[in-house]
Amino acid sequence: MSNLQQWSYAECSARERLAALVDTGSFRELLPPSARQTSPHLEQLGVPCSFDDGIAVGEATLGGHRILVAAQEGEFMGGGVGEVHGAKLTGLLQRALREKPAAVVVLAESGGVRLHEANAGLIGVSEVMRAVLNVRAAGIPVIFAIGGRNGCFGGMGIVARCADHVIMSDVGRLAMSGPEVIEASHGVEEYDAKDKALVWRSSGGKHRYLLGDCDVLVDDEVTEFKHALLTALEQQVSKPLTLEALEGEHAQLQNRAHMVSLKMDPVEVWRLMGYHNPEQIPDAEVADVRAAVQRNRQGA
C-alpha cells in the first residue's frame, strides 16, 4: 500500500485510488461487480458492458472519519455517465441524507454523458446535481477530487462546481466542454484540441485554481490527494447555500463572460486578475502557483 500511495494519481484506476486513499480495508462496496448492474442500453446497441457500469460506490473511513465515496473509472467509456452509472451515484448521495456521514467524496473522472445513452445520461446527471445540492443543504460536505487522465467534463463538470470543495492536480482538467467537442463544433481555428499547452492553460488544474474554480491544487500524487482530503474533512469544508453566495457566483461568471467575449488568452486573464509574471505560471511548480495565489489574495 505504501508503494501505491506514491503512484501518480492520474495513472491509477478507480479502485486503485479507493484502495490508496481510504483507511486500509475500510471500503465496503455497494452494488459491486458481482451484482452485475449493467447498462441495458449498451447491450441493445451491441456495445461491451462493465459489471459495475464504470463506477464504484460505497462506504469507508478516511482518517477515522466515516464517508460515502464514489470513484469513476475513466478506462470504461471515458467515465461517461449512463443510466445505471448516474443512478448509483444518485443513490449514494441519497443514502448520505439518511446516514449523515462526515462527507461524500467523489473521485471524478468523466468525459460527460455517454452519447450511446444520451437522454438517460442527461437525466442521470440532473438527478446527481439535485442530490448534491440536497446533501449540501443538509450540512453534509460534498468533496470532489479531480486528477484523472480523462478530466472532468460535460455534465460532471457542472456537478463538480456544485460541490462544497474541489481538489485538483496540476494535470487534472475541469470544463463544461472537452477540447475535441469545442474543435468539432467551432473549428480548429477557434480551439485546437491538439495544442496541449492551450488545453491545460484553459482547463487545467492551475488555471482552475487561479480562477477560484477549485479550492486546493496538488501535485499528481496519491499521497497529495489523501492529505488534501483529510484536511478538508478536518476543516469541515461545508459551504452554506445562500442567496449571497449565489449572487457572488453570478458576478464572477458575468466578469468571466466579458473576458471570454474579448477572446483573451488565459495568460492575459491571469494578468488582468493581478498575477505577476503570468506567462511563467504554466511551467511553475504547484507550490509556486499556490504561493502566487496566496500573495494575490493578500494584495501583495
Stockholm file with secondary structure:
# STOCKHOLM 1.0

chainA/1-300         MSNLQQWSYAECSARERLAALVDTGSFRELLPPSARQTSPHLEQLGVPCSFDDGIAVGEATLGGHRILVAAQEGEFMGGGVGEVHGAKLTGLLQRALREKPAAVVVLAESGGVRLHEANAGLIGVSEVMRAVLNVRAAGIPVIFAIGGRNGCFGGMGIVARCADHVIMSDVGRLAMSGPEVIEASHGVEEYDAKDKALVWRSSGGKHRYLLGDCDVLVDDEVTEFKHALLTALEQQVSKPLTLEALEGEHAQLQNRAHMVSLKMDPVEVWRLMGYHNPEQIPDAEVADVRAAVQRNRQGA
#=GR chainA/1-300 SS CTTGGGSCTTTSCHHHHHHHHSCTTCCEEESCGGGCCCCHHHHHTTCCCCTTTTEEEEEEEETTEEEEEEEECTTTGGGCBCHHHHHHHHHHHHHHHHHCCSEEEEEECBCSBCGGGHHHHHHHHHHHHHHHHHHHHTTCCEEEEECCTTCBCHHHHHHHHTSSEEEEETTCBBCSSCHHHHHHHHCTTTCCTTCHHHHHHHHBHHHHHHHTSCSEEECSCHHHHHHHHHHHHHHTCCCCCCHHHHHHHHHHHHHHHHHHHTTCCHHHHHHHTTCSSGGGGGGSCHHHHHHHHHHHHTTC
#=GC SS_cons         CTTGGGSCTTTSCHHHHHHHHSCTTCCEEESCGGGCCCCHHHHHTTCCCCTTTTEEEEEEEETTEEEEEEEECTTTGGGCBCHHHHHHHHHHHHHHHHHCCSEEEEEECBCSBCGGGHHHHHHHHHHHHHHHHHHHHTTCCEEEEECCTTCBCHHHHHHHHTSSEEEEETTCBBCSSCHHHHHHHHCTTTCCTTCHHHHHHHHBHHHHHHHTSCSEEECSCHHHHHHHHHHHHHHTCCCCCCHHHHHHHHHHHHHHHHHHHTTCCHHHHHHHTTCSSGGGGGGSCHHHHHHHHHHHHTTC
//
